[in-house]
Amino acid sequence: MHCHTRQDALEIKARLAKWLAPRGLAFNEEKTRVVSLAEGFDFLGLNVRRYHGKLLIKPSNAAVRRIRARLKDELRSLRGSNAQAVIKRLNPIIRGWANYYRTQVSSQTFNTLDAYLWRLTWKWATHSHPNKPKSWVFAKYYGKFHKSKQDRWVFGDRHSGAYMHKFRWTHILRHWTVRHKASPDDPTLAGYWAWRRRKALLPITKTTQELTNSQEGRCAICKGALFPVENQPQTPSDWEKWLATRTAITTTATRPGSPEAAGIRLIHTECRHRLGPELQNPYDP
C-alpha cells in the first residue's frame, strides 16, 4: 500500500494491528519500523526499494553474503575430495538458492555469484594439484560439459560427466501480480488462489514437465501428487531439500526415442523401495 507520509504509514500500521489481533498475531515492535521506499528495507532475504521511481525487489546484501560464505565453507571442507563429490554437494545448494530468488530481479546477482563460484572452484582445483600447470588443471576440470551451453568454463567431472550448475542457468520468472483486493482470507476466492498455485511454474526440465503432464501430475507407484501445490518451498533451504527429493526411474528396458518410449516414469523417492532391483535404474530429471 502506497503511503504519502509517515503519518499515513503509522495509521495503516494501527489498522493492521487490529486486523492481526483476532488471529492471535501482533507486530514485533523491536523489529518493526517505518521507512520510505527510497530507503528500502529487507524482508525474508529480499530487499525492497524504489530506484528512480521504479520499485525493484532483489536478493538482499545480507542474503548474498550468507550464500557466499556457505559456498566458501563448503569448498574448503571438500579439499581432498574429488570433483564428483564437490558437484554433488554444491549443486543442491546452488539450485535451491537460485530457485528461491528466481521470481525477483536477480540476474545481476546470479552473474556475480557465478563469477565468485568460479574463483572458488579454481582455487579448489589448483590447491588439489599444486604441481600441475594451469593448462592441465583447466583441461581436467573445465569444459563444455553442458551440451546446450556454449560455455567452456563449466566445472565438471570427466569420468562421470557430472557438472556444476550455474546460478544464471535458472530462468528468471516474474511474479504474477495478485488480483486487486484478492485476499487469501476471503473464502469466496479459494478457487482463485488454488488456480494461482496450480499455474506456478516449477523449476523442472522440459522432459520432466512432459512426463508430469503425461502422468497427470501423479506418482507412477502410489498415484499421489508429484508436486503438491500446498507444499511449495518457502525458503532457499526448503528449495534445496525439495529439489533433492525429485526422482524418476526406468520401468522398462531403455531404447531409442522419447523418455516415454523408454519407459521412464516419475515417482516419489520414498516409493522406490516398493520396486524390485531390476526396476530401480535411476534417471535424473
C-alpha positions in Angstrom: 0.0 0.0 0.0 1.4 3.4 -1.0 1.8 5.9 1.8 2.4 9.6 1.1 3.6 10.5 4.6 5.0 8.8 7.7 1.7 9.6 9.5 -0.2 7.6 6.8 2.1 4.6 7.4 1.5 4.7 11.1 -2.2 4.8 10.6 -2.1 1.8 8.3 0.1 0.0 10.9 -2.5 0.6 13.6 -5.2 -0.8 11.3 -3.1 -3.9 10.5 -2.6 -4.4 14.3 -6.3 -4.5 14.8 -6.7 -7.0 11.9 -3.9 -9.3 13.3 -5.2 -9.3 16.9 -8.2 -11.6 16.4 -5.8 -14.0 14.7 -3.5 -14.2 17.7 -0.8 -12.2 15.9 0.9 -9.0 16.8 3.8 -6.8 15.5 7.2 -7.3 17.0 7.9 -3.7 17.9 11.6 -4.2 18.2 11.8 -5.5 14.6 9.1 -3.2 13.0 10.0 0.2 11.6 8.5 2.6 9.1 10.8 3.5 6.2 10.4 5.2 2.8 10.7 3.0 -0.3 13.5 5.3 -1.4 15.5 4.0 1.6 14.2 0.4 1.2 14.0 -2.5 3.6 15.0 -6.2 3.9 12.4 -8.9 4.3 12.8 -12.7 4.1 16.1 -12.4 2.3 14.8 -9.8 -0.1 15.5 -6.1 -0.5 12.5 -3.9 -1.4 13.5 -0.5 -2.7 12.4 2.1 -5.3 15.0 3.1 -7.8 14.3 6.3 -9.9 10.6 5.8 -9.3 10.6 2.1 -10.1 10.0 -0.5 -7.3 12.5 -3.4 -7.5 12.8 -6.5 -5.3 16.3 -8.0 -5.2 18.2 -10.5 -3.1 19.3 -8.6 0.0 23.0 -8.0 0.5 22.9 -10.0 3.7 21.5 -13.0 1.8 24.2 -12.7 -0.8 26.9 -12.6 2.0 25.4 -15.7 3.6 25.4 -17.8 0.4 28.9 -16.6 -0.5 30.1 -17.6 3.0 28.4 -21.0 2.7 29.9 -21.8 -0.7 33.3 -20.8 0.6 33.0 -23.0 3.6 31.7 -26.0 1.6 34.6 -25.8 -0.9 37.1 -25.5 2.0 35.7 -28.6 3.7 35.8 -30.5 0.4 39.6 -30.2 -0.1 40.9 -33.6 -0.7 37.7 -34.8 -2.2 37.1 -35.4 -5.9 35.2 -33.3 -8.4 32.1 -35.5 -8.3 31.8 -35.1 -4.6 32.1 -31.3 -5.0 29.4 -31.2 -7.6 27.1 -33.5 -5.6 27.5 -31.2 -2.5 27.2 -27.8 -4.2 24.5 -28.4 -6.9 21.5 -28.6 -4.5 22.8 -25.5 -2.7 23.1 -23.5 -5.9 19.8 -24.6 -7.4 17.9 -24.2 -4.1 19.1 -20.6 -3.6 18.6 -19.7 -7.3 15.1 -21.1 -7.4 14.1 -19.1 -4.3 15.2 -15.9 -5.9 14.2 -16.6 -9.5 10.9 -14.6 -9.3 12.8 -11.4 -8.4 15.3 -9.0 -10.0 18.2 -11.5 -9.6 20.1 -11.7 -12.9 22.9 -9.5 -11.9 23.3 -11.2 -8.6 23.3 -14.6 -10.3 26.1 -13.5 -12.6 28.1 -12.1 -9.7 27.7 -15.4 -7.7 28.8 -17.4 -10.8 32.0 -15.4 -11.0 32.6 -15.9 -7.3 31.9 -19.6 -7.5 34.3 -19.9 -10.4 37.1 -18.4 -8.3 36.3 -20.8 -5.5 36.4 -23.9 -7.8 39.5 -22.7 -9.5 41.2 -22.3 -6.1 40.0 -25.7 -5.1 41.3 -27.3 -8.3 44.7 -25.6 -8.2 45.0 -26.5 -4.4 44.3 -30.1 -5.3 47.1 -30.2 -7.9 49.8 -27.7 -6.8 52.4 -29.2 -9.0 50.4 -29.2 -12.2 50.4 -26.3 -14.7 47.2 -24.2 -15.0 46.5 -25.6 -18.5 46.4 -29.1 -17.1 44.0 -28.1 -14.3 41.8 -26.4 -16.9 41.7 -29.4 -19.2 40.9 -31.7 -16.3 38.1 -29.8 -14.6 36.6 -27.3 -17.1 34.9 -27.6 -20.5 31.6 -27.6 -22.3 30.0 -30.2 -20.0 26.6 -28.7 -20.6 25.8 -29.7 -24.2 23.3 -26.9 -24.8 25.5 -24.1 -23.3 28.5 -22.7 -25.3 30.5 -22.3 -22.1 33.9 -23.9 -21.8 34.3 -22.8 -18.2 31.8 -25.2 -16.7 33.3 -27.2 -13.8 32.8 -30.9 -14.2 33.9 -34.4 -13.7 35.2 -36.1 -17.0 34.8 -39.6 -15.6 31.1 -39.4 -14.8 30.1 -36.4 -17.0 28.6 -34.6 -14.0 28.9 -30.9 -13.9 28.2 -27.9 -11.6 25.1 -25.9 -12.1 25.4 -22.2 -12.6 23.1 -19.7 -10.9 22.4 -17.9 -14.1 21.0 -21.1 -15.7 18.0 -20.7 -13.5 15.5 -18.7 -15.6 14.0 -15.5 -14.1 10.2 -15.9 -13.8 8.4 -12.7 -12.9 6.0 -12.9 -10.0 2.4 -12.7 -11.1 0.6 -9.7 -9.7 -2.2 -10.6 -7.3 -5.6 -9.5 -8.4 -6.7 -6.2 -6.8 -8.1 -6.7 -3.3 -7.7 -10.5 -3.5 -7.1 -11.8 0.0 -6.2 -15.4 0.9 -8.6 -15.0 3.8 -11.6 -14.4 1.5 -13.4 -17.8 1.3 -15.1 -16.7 -2.0 -11.6 -16.5 -3.6 -10.4 -20.0 -2.7 -10.7 -21.0 -6.3 -8.5 -18.1 -7.4 -5.7 -18.9 -5.0 -5.9 -22.6 -5.9 -5.6 -21.7 -9.6 -2.5 -19.5 -8.9 -0.8 -22.4 -7.1 -1.6 -24.8 -9.9 -0.2 -22.4 -12.5 3.0 -21.8 -10.7 5.9 -22.7 -12.9 8.2 -25.3 -11.3 12.0 -25.4 -11.7 12.0 -28.7 -13.6 13.3 -29.6 -17.1 11.1 -29.8 -20.2 11.4 -33.6 -20.1 10.2 -33.8 -16.5 7.3 -31.4 -17.3 6.2 -33.6 -20.2 6.4 -36.7 -18.0 4.4 -34.9 -15.3 1.8 -33.9 -17.8 1.6 -37.4 -19.2 1.1 -38.8 -15.7 -1.4 -36.1 -14.8 0.9 -35.0 -12.1 0.7 -38.4 -10.2 3.4 -40.7 -9.0 3.5 -43.9 -11.1 3.6 -46.0 -7.9 1.3 -44.5 -5.3 -0.7 -42.2 -7.6 -0.1 -39.4 -5.1 0.6 -35.8 -6.3 4.2 -35.5 -7.5 4.4 -31.8 -6.8 1.8 -31.0 -4.1 0.8 -27.3 -4.6 0.2 -26.8 -0.8 3.8 -27.8 0.0 5.7 -25.4 -2.3 9.1 -24.4 -0.7 9.2 -21.1 1.1 13.0 -20.7 1.8 16.2 -21.4 0.0 16.9 -24.4 2.2 13.3 -25.7 1.6 14.0 -25.4 -2.2 17.3 -27.3 -1.7 15.5 -30.2 0.1 12.6 -30.1 -2.4 14.8 -30.4 -5.4 16.8 -33.3 -3.8 13.6 -35.4 -3.4 12.6 -35.3 -7.1 13.5 -38.6 -8.7 12.4 -40.9 -11.5 13.0 -44.5 -12.7 13.1 -46.6 -15.9 10.4 -49.2 -15.7 11.3 -51.0 -18.9 14.4 -51.6 -20.9 15.8 -48.3 -22.3 15.5 -48.0 -26.0 15.9 -45.1 -28.5 13.2 -42.5 -28.6 11.4 -40.2 -26.2 11.5 -40.7 -22.4 8.0 -42.1 -22.5 9.0 -44.6 -25.2 11.9 -45.7 -23.0 9.5 -46.4 -20.1 10.7 -43.6 -17.9 8.2 -42.7 -15.2 8.3 -40.1 -12.4 7.9 -41.4 -8.8 8.4 -40.2 -5.3 11.8 -41.0 -3.7 10.1 -42.9 -0.9 8.2 -45.1 -3.4 11.4 -46.6 -4.9 11.7 -49.3 -2.2 8.4 -50.8 -3.4 10.1 -51.8 -6.7 12.3 -54.7 -7.5 16.0 -54.0 -8.0 15.7 -54.6 -11.8 13.3 -51.6 -12.0 15.3 -49.2 -9.9 17.5 -47.7 -12.6 17.9 -44.0 -11.7 17.1 -41.3 -14.1 17.9 -37.6 -13.2 15.2 -35.2 -14.5 
